[in-house]
Amino acid sequence: MRVHILDDWFDTLRGLPSYEKMAGHDVTVWTDRAGSEDELVERVADAEVLVLMRERTKVTDSLVARLPNLKLVSQRSVWPHVDVEALTRRGIVLSSNLHSDSHCAAAAELTFALLLNAARQLPAQTAAAREGRWQIGVGKTLSGRTLGIYGYGRIGRAVAGYARAFGMNVVWWSSEAGRERARADGEPVAKNREAFFSGCDAISLHLRLKPGTQSVVTKDDLMQMKPDAIIVNTSRDGLFAPGALKEALDAGRPGCAALDVFDEEPVTDPNHPLLGHPRVIPTPHIGYVTEEELDVHYHDIYDQVNAFAEGAPINVANPEVLGR
């Protein structure tokens, strides 16, 4: 099949073990971002398969209308960037593994790195040292403090393990079903939402972005946090209600936000209201950007391509197209 792999910005995928699964296909790997839809259409006009690198490219109705050969979009995880209805109308399959048993520690490791950076003021202290200013403030020890984790999933549980290794207390909040799973595992759950946001020294968000979690964290939630608390988000910006985080930070709560995700990515405007905010430590959505994590992801993605080529699609998000 004619396969186009999009947005491999650092030309990483061809050097990973998983790429061997593409043997036998006509594969084109794009290592830069198309500047417009017209440019993207020109690049992938002959594509039978589009392979996506997370949300780096949006698959819109107008795009797929201009790709008459397209049969499959293969990716991993959730798909807020994909117009599934547009694919379905044209009989195009979306394959996306939501429930892989494989696990990579990349996002959890970055989460804890951001927490450490915020607690010890590392970006500001490093910048000051390079400018010849020796020590510019006093950090916080994580040991003995309480980390709240919102979302009872694999990444959150990995973060909890790191936190406990550093001597932190961990408390959970999640959906009702998630809280029940946590209790069944003997994990401490906050007595209510207000106690979770007001009682934690740091909170980390680990939720999939879907209709039930869109805007789940409100300004009122954030304003209940301690004025020196830290919030970390390596999941999705859409978990915050629009404008809520900036408004809360401007009002002094929480004390710091360490963010790997933003409302529109990539962020190229240095004047973005959060990127340059004095209470924000930003990273450019690198939670999954390690060789090991990408290899795990693309094993799944290539399996989906091969299953489709063999006439037995897997992980199909729009199964109504299969009978056509």
Rosetta blueprint (number, residue, H / E / L):
1 M L
2 R E
3 V E
4 H E
5 I E
6 L L
7 D L
8 D L
9 W L
10 F L
11 D L
12 T L
13 L H
14 R H
15 G H
16 L L
17 P H
18 S H
19 Y H
20 E H
21 K H
22 M H
23 A L
24 G L
25 H L
26 D E
27 V E
28 T E
29 V E
30 W L
31 T L
32 D L
33 R L
34 A L
35 G L
36 S L
37 E H
38 D H
39 E H
40 L H
41 V H
42 E H
43 R H
44 V H
45 A L
46 D L
47 A L
48 E L
49 V E
50 L E
51 V E
52 L L
53 M L
54 R L
55 E L
56 R L
57 T L
58 K L
59 V E
60 T L
61 D H
62 S H
63 L H
64 V H
65 A L
66 R L
67 L L
68 P L
69 N L
70 L L
71 K L
72 L E
73 V E
74 S E
75 Q E
76 R E
77 S L
78 V L
79 W L
80 P L
81 H L
82 V E
83 D L
84 V H
85 E H
86 A H
87 L H
88 T H
89 R H
90 R L
91 G L
92 I L
93 V E
94 L E
95 S E
96 S E
97 N E
98 L L
99 H L
100 S L
101 D L
102 S L
103 H L
104 C L
105 A L
106 A H
107 A H
108 A H
109 E H
110 L H
111 T H
112 F H
113 A H
114 L H
115 L H
116 L H
117 N H
118 A H
119 A H
120 R L
121 Q L
122 L H
123 P H
124 A H
125 Q H
126 T H
127 A H
128 A H
129 A H
130 R H
131 E L
132 G L
133 R L
134 W L
135 Q L
136 I L
137 G L
138 V L
139 G L
140 K L
141 T L
142 L L
143 S L
144 G L
145 R L
146 T E
147 L E
148 G E
149 I E
150 Y E
151 G L
152 Y L
153 G L
154 R H
155 I H
156 G H
157 R H
158 A H
159 V H
160 A H
161 G H
162 Y H
163 A H
164 R H
165 A H
166 F L
167 G L
168 M L
169 N E
170 V E
171 V E
172 W E
173 W E
174 S L
175 S L
176 E H
177 A H
178 G H
179 R H
180 E H
181 R H
182 A H
183 R H
184 A H
185 D L
186 G L
187 E L
188 P L
189 V E
190 A L
191 K L
192 N L
193 R H
194 E H
195 A H
196 F H
197 F H
198 S H
199 G H
200 C L
201 D L
202 A E
203 I E
204 S E
205 L E
206 H L
207 L L
208 R L
209 L L
210 K L
211 P L
212 G L
213 T L
214 Q L
215 S L
216 V L
217 V E
218 T L
219 K H
220 D H
221 D H
222 L H
223 M H
224 Q L
225 M L
226 K L
227 P L
228 D L
229 A L
230 I E
231 I E
232 V E
233 N E
234 T L
235 S L
236 R L
237 D H
238 G H
239 L H
240 F E
241 A L
242 P L
243 G L
244 A H
245 L H
246 K H
247 E H
248 A H
249 L H
250 D H
251 A L
252 G L
253 R L
254 P L
255 G L
256 C E
257 A E
258 A E
259 L E
260 D L
261 V L
262 F L
263 D L
264 E L
265 E L
266 P L
267 V L
268 T L
269 D L
270 P L
271 N L
272 H L
273 P L
274 L L
275 L L
276 G L
277 H L
278 P L
279 R L
280 V E
281 I E
282 P E
283 T L
284 P L
285 H L
286 I L
287 G L
288 Y L
289 V L
290 T L
291 E H
292 E H
293 E H
294 L H
295 D H
296 V H
297 H H
298 Y H
299 H H
300 D H
301 I H
302 Y H
303 D H
304 Q H
305 V H
306 N H
307 A H
308 F H
309 A H
310 E L
311 G L
312 A L
313 P L
314 I L
315 N L
316 V E
317 A L
318 N L
319 P H
320 E H
321 V H
322 L L
323 G L
324 R L
